[in-house]
Every structure is written in structure tokens, then in C-alpha cells.
Amino acid sequence: MIPLFIPDIQEQDILAATAVMRSGMLVQGPNVAELEAAFCKLTGARHAVAVSNGTATLHLILHALGIGPGDEVIIPAFSYVATANVVELVGAKPVFVDVQPDTWNIDPAGIEAVIHSNTKAIIPVHEFGLSADLDPIRMICNKHNLFCIEDAACAAGATYNRVPLGKDSYAASFSLHPRKAITSGEGGMILTSDAELAARLRIFRNHGIEMQNGKMEFVEAGFNYRMTDFQAALVLSQTHRLFDQIQQKSKLAEVYAQCLNQEYFQLPSTPAFTSHTWQTFHIIPRQKVNRDMLFSEAKNANIGLSYGAQCIPDVQYYKQKYKLPVQDLYPNAFNAFHQGIALPMYASLTVSQAEFVANTLNTIIQKIYAK
Ligand SMILES: *Cc1c(COP(=O)(O)O)cnc(C)c1O
């Protein structure tokens, strides 16, 4: 079976984690601090704050910025549903913008039309590990005085205009879930260029505690969003391999691009301003296809496929709450949700396996179209 994804956990990673378990120092400790330093070193970011998962990162940022009831936050209509859930959970309203049909990232040209007096932030998502077009988005944020909070959950190691994501970010949030490149099990990381925001994030991460003159003061009603130290050790041990992994996956992406029949499949585009991490290799059939049939045929050939992400206003909760004309307002997100296909992609996937996946898909789709 060629599954959609296999996390890259090696013996030395396990040893690093178990050493911490044996130490008895289990909660946030020196390995979390080292992991934060490693992320700063990897990206050039000034401040890093590790938290318990990639959804908590976004929730923590919105909460620390005081975004809440009455506020609106602009997000792409196509993302993992967590991007919208955190906005709901602070009591604000997610306002959707359609994505570009070839990068599946938020279309900057659609943003200004939905900005109102109560808009507080934009959350661009770097979908599947490909940077959104940040310059126009940051320009809009400056012009309208909005926070730019990047959901970089899948994009550790990606660049925008040759700058690593997170380095020049007001706030960028990364996930360390096993479905992402490097993993602590559950885990997340926030990078920020703003010292004051970093300090607030640390307070809200840890029960609202601030050290004042060497004394612990409870200055806010905070969360417990800390990362455990053995989880930090597990992922810290993988950080050295991040760029090798991306290189390996880039090679596989080239194999897919060469072998997939582009008469049948639209391939992901990689604009010149960005480098892809290939967290997901996502394609869309050029003509509408019965995707369930395609998935089940692939499964018969021992290939694990999945859809890529949700058209969020089209999932039950958001559909019932906001009743938006999804297909009219967000045609690209709708199409990607219902027709998109995520292919197996991980560092240990071999070139011949990737060739087999691509060739099998070519055969399957030809058969389906011929029916
Ligand atoms: C994975 C993911 C998240 C959530 O991260 P978790 O660590 O699983 O909570 C949020 N946004 C996007 C775009 C993701 O891909």
C-alpha cells in the first residue's frame, strides 16, 4: 500500500524524546526553549513561541490581539477548517474570500471588497506549503490597519521572495501535527517580529502568568497551551532534516509533474515569488469526475488518496450558520473541495512509487472519462 502520508520519525528522534521522559521533567522546559531557538535559526525570525498544537497557535494569537465579538476576520474560503474555527471560538465572524484557481491561496484581488469598519485581521493561509502572495496582502493590511496573521501550518521551510516564512511576519503560525513535515505529535509554533506580541503570547500560553521582579504574577485569565518537553525533543531532533525532506519532496513533485497527463489533470502552479514545501501535492481533474469512483479505483491499486482541504462555507456548521451562496461566491474553493485530489507525498516515497501513482491515475481517469 502506498499511503497518502508517512511521518518521518527516526530512531534518534525517539531516543531524544525518551531521554526527556526518563528525566522526569515532562512539561514545558529546556527542550521547548531549544525548539523555539531552532525555529528562529531556521527562519531568521526574532521571536518563537511553542504551543500545544497548530489550532491553539491561531486561537492564542487572536485572543492575545483582543479580537472578539463584533469583529470580522478575513480568511480564504478554502483551507483546513481550523482556520475558521478559531475565529468563531473568539466570538468573531469569519469573512471568506475565494482562492486563486491555480495556487489555491487567497486571491488578494478579492480582499478589499469585503473589508468593513469592523474588520480586524486577515489570515492568509499558505495552502499545502505554498506561500500566499504576501506583498499585496500586507499592503492592504497597512492601508486598512489590519493584523496580518499567517496560517503557515503546512509551510515550515517555505519562502516568499526568498525570505523564509515567519522572518518578516507580524505573526505566522506553524503546525507540528504528524501530517505536516516535522512533528511533535500534537504541536504548534508561532513566529513573530513583535516583541510585545511575543510576550503576550507567552503570558496567555501559561495561565496568564508573568514574572515581575522574579515573582510570579497572574496578570491575565490565560490558557494552558504549553507544549510538553518530550514532544519538543521529538521534533527538535527532526529540524535538521527539514530542508533535506523538502528537497526530496521537490524531486517527487517533478516526477509527478512529468508523469501525470496534463490533458486530464490540472497541476499545482508555483509562482516565481515562492518555494513550495510540498506538504501536499494537489491536482484537479480538468473535467468534472466522479471522485469517489476515482478514490476507490486507486484504493484497489493500493494507492491512498484524499481530498486536499475544505471549502469552509460549504461544510455543515458554516453552511447552516451563514447560508452563503457558496458556488457563486467561491467557485474556485468549491471546485477544489469537491474535485481536488491530494497525492501520496512524503520523504520516504520512492521515485518509482511516484511514477506508479501517476501512471495509475492516468489510466483510471481515462477509464472514467471513457464511460
Ligand atoms: C493542519 C492545519 C491546521 C491545524 O493544525 P493542528 O496542529 O492540527 O491543530 C490549521 N490550519 C491549516 C491550514 C492546517 O493545514
The ligand as a Gaussian input file, in Angstrom:
#p B3LYP/6-31G(d) Opt

LIG

0 1
 C       -3.057000      21.378000       9.986000
 C       -3.630000      22.721000       9.836000
 C       -4.120000      23.450000      10.932000
 C       -4.278000      22.875000      12.306000
 O       -3.110000      22.418000      12.888000
 P       -3.211000      21.373000      14.109000
 O       -1.810000      21.314000      14.604000
 O       -3.685000      20.088000      13.526000
 O       -4.159000      21.929000      15.090000
 C       -4.563000      24.744000      10.714000
 N       -4.546000      25.294000       9.503000
 C       -4.096000      24.620000       8.422000
 C       -4.078000      25.291000       7.083000
 C       -3.639000      23.303000       8.548000
 O       -3.238000      22.635000       7.470000

